[in-house]
Each structure stands twice: as C-alpha cells, then as structure tokens.
Amino acid sequence: MESSWDSVYADIEDLLAPQLALDTWERTLYYHLLRHTRLKGIASAHFAVGPLSTGLPISDFKVREVLRSLDAKGCIRIEDRSRHGHLIHVVLPSELPVLVRESREAPDIDIEALDFFSGRRYVEALLARQDDACFYCLRVISPESCELDHLVPQAERLDNSFRNVVASCHNCNKAKGSTSVVDFFRTRYRSGLLSEGELQSRLAVLAAIQSGELVPDIHRLRG
C-alpha cells in the first residue's frame, strides 16, 4: 500500500498538478479531499463548505470557487449538493485519461545489427533459444561451460549475427573446426550422438536460425 500511494503522490506532482495547472489552493484542497476519501478506502464523501473553509483555512467563497475549478478540470466530481454539503468523488490521476504519460517502453533494438559473438554478452539468450543444449549434440550446457560457434566459419564470412552464432559444448566446438554444419551433424549421427530423428530436427532448426525465424530473446534474464 505504501508503494502504491508513493505512485499516486508522484502522479499528482508530476502529472496532475503541472498538466492541469493546479494553483496552490486547488492543490491544497485536492490533497485535503484525497485524505478524507481515497486514503480511507472510499471514493466519495460529503463535505460541507463551512468545515472546509475552517480547516484549510480559506473563505467560504474561495472554497466554492476552488471546488468548481477542480470539478471543471476533472480532479473531482461533484455528484450532489444538499443541506449536508457536497457529495464529492475524488478522481485519482490514474483515472484521468487526459493526463499524458511518458512512454516507459524500451526503445526498439535492431537485433540484426547486434554482435552475438564478441564479449559473450548474449550467451544466455542463445542458450535459451537452444533450450540449454549444445546446438550440435544436444548435451546440456551452461553459460559457464559453453562455447560460441559460427555456423559459417569466420574464414568464409565475418558474421556475428544471431543467424550465424550458436552455443555448443567444448568437444563439439573443438571437433567441428572448419567442417560445414550439415556435414558435422552427420558425423554426430554416425558416432551415435544423434538419433535419426534428432538429426532431422537439427537440420530443421539450422534452417530456421539461418532464415531468421528463431530469434533469441535478448531481454531474457535468469534468476
């Protein structure tokens, strides 16, 4: 609850007051009404002009003027007037669509331009794409134990994009060398490290990665 009201207070100061140009009296009265409604778990309550005038303190005329102004700006809604006073509904900043909030969305990232090899910055995202398994033999690997490998060797083409970088175990990384990926899959199959079904699955995943269909989630974090 405390953090929730911290957010409400921040919205009042950062959005409501500046965007609706609340003057000192409007802000003071709004906080007073908020204190006796929303902080008590209710949205509306009766307020008499006299007690409001005494409590703030300002004149009865000024109280009525500020109430009309707050109502016109949408900060409150005067739902009824009677001998008991004004029935006032206090509107929270989050309930006012007129307020403009700055976007907190992360900026768009051109994933095609990211370097997935240098510095191992995105190793966890690559592992998540592979379900924490070596790309070539499906052995379980971790960020600490895995190697990063180029599907098309660097000697043929310098490409550190997500379409060309995968994570592998140390043995596969060492054994593959400059062998083509397809040929290396076949050696893993012939050595019994992959079944026929796994070989076909690996070839399909290879095609999906190189075509850009399997994109690593670069925002993935591990607990």
C-alpha positions as CSV (number, residue, x, y, z in Angstrom):
1,M,0.0,0.0,0.0
2,E,2.8,2.4,0.8
3,S,4.5,2.0,-2.6
4,S,1.0,2.4,-4.2
5,W,0.5,5.8,-2.5
6,D,4.0,6.8,-3.4
7,S,3.0,6.3,-7.0
8,V,-0.2,8.3,-6.5
9,Y,1.7,11.2,-4.9
10,A,4.2,11.1,-7.7
11,D,1.4,11.2,-10.3
12,I,-0.1,14.2,-8.6
13,E,3.1,16.2,-8.5
14,D,4.5,15.1,-11.9
15,L,1.3,14.8,-14.0
16,L,-1.9,16.2,-12.4
17,A,-0.7,19.5,-10.9
18,P,1.5,20.6,-13.8
19,Q,-0.7,19.4,-16.7
20,L,-3.9,20.7,-15.3
21,A,-2.2,23.9,-14.0
22,L,-3.4,23.5,-10.4
23,D,-2.8,26.6,-8.3
24,T,-1.9,26.5,-4.6
25,W,-5.5,26.5,-3.4
26,E,-6.6,23.8,-5.9
27,R,-3.7,21.6,-4.9
28,T,-4.3,22.1,-1.2
29,L,-8.0,21.4,-1.4
30,Y,-7.4,18.3,-3.6
31,Y,-5.0,16.8,-1.1
32,H,-7.5,17.5,1.7
33,L,-10.3,15.8,-0.2
34,L,-8.0,12.9,-1.1
35,R,-7.0,12.5,2.6
36,H,-10.7,12.1,3.6
37,T,-11.7,9.8,0.8
38,R,-9.2,7.6,-1.0
39,L,-6.9,7.2,1.9
40,K,-9.8,5.9,3.9
41,G,-10.7,3.4,1.1
42,I,-13.7,5.3,-0.2
43,A,-14.1,7.3,-3.5
44,S,-16.8,9.7,-2.4
45,A,-17.8,11.6,0.8
46,H,-19.9,14.5,1.9
47,F,-18.1,17.8,2.5
48,A,-19.7,20.9,3.9
49,V,-18.3,24.3,2.8
50,G,-18.0,25.6,6.4
51,P,-15.7,22.9,7.8
52,L,-13.6,23.1,4.6
53,S,-13.3,26.8,5.0
54,T,-12.2,26.4,8.6
55,G,-9.8,23.5,8.1
56,L,-7.8,25.0,5.2
57,P,-8.4,27.9,6.2
58,I,-9.9,30.0,3.3
59,S,-13.1,31.8,2.9
60,D,-16.4,30.1,2.0
61,F,-16.4,31.9,-1.3
62,K,-12.9,30.7,-2.1
63,V,-13.9,27.1,-1.2
64,R,-16.8,27.1,-3.6
65,E,-14.7,28.7,-6.3
66,V,-11.9,26.0,-6.0
67,L,-14.4,23.2,-5.8
68,R,-15.9,24.4,-9.1
69,S,-12.5,24.7,-10.7
70,L,-11.4,21.2,-9.6
71,D,-14.7,19.8,-10.9
72,A,-14.2,21.5,-14.2
73,K,-10.7,20.2,-14.5
74,G,-11.8,16.6,-13.8
75,C,-9.9,16.2,-10.5
76,I,-13.2,15.7,-8.6
77,R,-16.8,15.2,-9.5
78,I,-19.5,17.0,-7.5
79,E,-22.1,14.3,-7.5
80,D,-24.8,16.0,-5.4
81,R,-25.5,19.2,-3.4
82,S,-27.7,19.1,-0.4
83,R,-28.1,20.6,3.1
84,H,-25.5,18.1,4.2
85,G,-23.0,19.6,1.8
86,H,-21.4,18.5,-1.4
87,L,-21.1,14.8,-2.3
88,I,-17.7,14.7,-3.9
89,H,-16.0,11.9,-5.8
90,V,-12.2,12.3,-5.8
91,V,-10.6,11.2,-9.1
92,L,-7.1,9.7,-9.0
93,P,-4.5,10.7,-11.6
94,S,-4.5,7.2,-13.0
95,E,-8.3,7.6,-13.7
96,L,-7.8,10.7,-15.8
97,P,-7.2,9.7,-19.4
98,V,-6.5,13.4,-20.3
99,L,-3.1,13.2,-18.5
100,V,-0.2,12.4,-20.8
101,R,2.3,9.9,-19.5
102,E,5.8,9.4,-20.9
103,S,6.3,6.1,-22.6
104,R,8.4,3.7,-20.4
105,E,8.7,1.1,-23.2
106,A,12.2,0.0,-24.0
107,P,13.5,1.6,-27.3
108,D,13.4,-0.6,-30.4
109,I,16.6,-2.5,-30.9
110,D,17.8,-3.6,-34.4
111,I,18.6,-7.2,-33.5
112,E,20.0,-7.8,-36.9
113,A,22.8,-5.3,-36.1
114,L,23.8,-6.9,-32.8
115,D,27.1,-8.8,-32.3
116,F,26.2,-12.1,-30.6
117,F,29.8,-13.4,-30.5
118,S,32.1,-10.7,-29.1
119,G,32.1,-10.5,-25.3
120,R,29.6,-13.3,-24.9
121,R,27.0,-10.6,-24.0
122,Y,24.0,-12.6,-25.3
123,V,25.1,-16.1,-24.4
124,E,22.1,-16.6,-22.1
125,A,19.7,-15.6,-24.9
126,L,21.4,-18.0,-27.3
127,L,21.2,-20.8,-24.7
128,A,17.5,-20.1,-24.1
129,R,16.9,-20.4,-27.9
130,Q,18.6,-23.8,-27.7
131,D,16.8,-25.0,-24.5
132,D,20.2,-25.0,-22.7
133,A,21.5,-27.8,-25.0
134,C,24.6,-27.9,-27.3
135,F,23.5,-27.0,-30.8
136,Y,25.3,-30.0,-32.3
137,C,24.9,-32.9,-29.9
138,L,22.1,-31.7,-27.5
139,R,24.3,-32.2,-24.4
140,V,23.2,-29.9,-21.5
141,I,25.4,-26.8,-21.3
142,S,25.5,-23.7,-19.2
143,P,26.7,-20.1,-19.7
144,E,29.9,-21.0,-17.9
145,S,30.7,-24.2,-19.8
146,C,29.5,-23.4,-23.3
147,E,31.5,-22.2,-26.3
148,L,30.2,-19.8,-29.0
149,D,30.5,-21.1,-32.6
150,H,29.9,-19.7,-36.1
151,L,27.7,-21.8,-38.3
152,V,29.5,-20.4,-41.3
153,P,33.2,-20.2,-40.3
154,Q,34.8,-16.7,-39.9
155,A,37.3,-17.6,-42.5
156,E,34.5,-17.8,-45.1
157,R,32.3,-14.9,-43.8
158,L,32.6,-12.5,-40.9
159,D,29.1,-12.7,-39.4
160,N,28.4,-12.4,-35.7
161,S,24.7,-12.1,-36.1
162,F,22.1,-14.2,-34.3
163,R,21.7,-16.1,-37.7
164,N,25.2,-17.4,-37.5
165,V,26.2,-17.8,-33.8
166,V,25.2,-20.7,-31.7
167,A,26.3,-22.2,-28.4
168,S,28.0,-25.6,-28.2
169,C,29.8,-27.8,-25.8
170,H,33.6,-27.7,-25.8
171,N,34.0,-31.1,-27.5
172,C,31.8,-30.2,-30.4
173,N,33.3,-26.8,-30.8
174,K,36.8,-28.3,-31.0
175,A,35.8,-31.2,-33.3
176,K,33.8,-29.1,-35.8
177,G,36.6,-26.9,-36.9
178,S,36.0,-25.7,-40.4
179,T,33.6,-28.6,-41.3
180,S,30.3,-27.4,-42.7
181,V,27.4,-27.6,-40.2
182,V,25.5,-30.2,-42.2
183,D,28.5,-32.5,-42.6
184,F,29.3,-32.1,-38.9
185,F,25.7,-33.1,-37.9
186,R,26.2,-36.3,-40.0
187,T,29.4,-37.1,-38.1
188,R,27.5,-36.7,-34.8
189,Y,24.8,-39.0,-36.2
190,R,27.3,-41.6,-37.3
191,S,29.1,-41.5,-34.0
192,G,25.8,-42.2,-32.2
193,L,25.5,-38.8,-30.5
194,L,22.3,-38.0,-32.5
195,S,19.5,-40.3,-33.5
196,E,18.0,-40.1,-37.0
197,G,15.0,-38.1,-35.6
198,E,17.4,-35.7,-33.8
199,L,19.4,-35.3,-37.0
200,Q,16.4,-34.2,-39.0
201,S,15.3,-31.9,-36.1
202,R,18.8,-30.3,-36.0
203,L,18.7,-29.7,-39.8
204,A,15.3,-28.0,-39.4
205,V,16.5,-25.8,-36.5
206,L,19.6,-24.9,-38.6
207,A,17.4,-23.7,-41.4
208,A,15.1,-21.7,-39.0
209,I,18.1,-20.0,-37.4
210,Q,19.8,-19.1,-40.7
211,S,16.5,-17.8,-42.1
212,G,16.0,-15.6,-39.1
213,E,12.9,-17.4,-37.8
214,L,14.4,-18.3,-34.4
215,V,15.3,-15.0,-32.8
216,P,17.0,-15.0,-29.3
217,D,15.1,-13.2,-26.6
218,I,17.8,-10.6,-25.7
219,H,15.7,-9.4,-22.7
220,R,15.8,-12.8,-21.1
221,L,17.2,-12.8,-17.6
222,R,18.0,-15.7,-15.4
223,G,17.2,-15.6,-11.7
